[in-house]
Amino acid sequence: MMFIRGSILGFRWAVLMIMAIAVTADSPYRFFEWNVTYGDIYPLGVRQQGILINGQFPGPDIYSVTNDNLIINVYNNLPEPFLIS
């Protein structure tokens, strides 16, 4: 009888510890580097100057889920000190 009581108590303690570890786990960090430049784009088959991120328009996809931490380093290589769109 004492063995059963001890094993049930041990099982409950193990489940509690597993749940505590799962709750305190940190969300993953996702790192991106964006180089912003001007370049030629062809949105409707007509050439025009547009803003590119890493040489592509539209910019790159960001694959993340809820609670991901995004760290995005943006390098502005435009002649303007800030972006106006």
Stockholm file with secondary structure:
# STOCKHOLM 1.0

chainA/1-85         MMFIRGSILGFRWAVLMIMAIAVTADSPYRFFEWNVTYGDIYPLGVRQQGILINGQFPGPDIYSVTNDNLIINVYNNLPEPFLIS
#=GR chainA/1-85 SS CHHHHHHHHHHHHHHHHHHHHHHTCCCCEEEEEEEEEEEEECTTSSCEEEEEETTBSSCCCCCCCTTCEEEEEEEECSSSSSCCC
#=GC SS_cons        CHHHHHHHHHHHHHHHHHHHHHHTCCCCEEEEEEEEEEEEECTTSSCEEEEEETTBSSCCCCCCCTTCEEEEEEEECSSSSSCCC
//
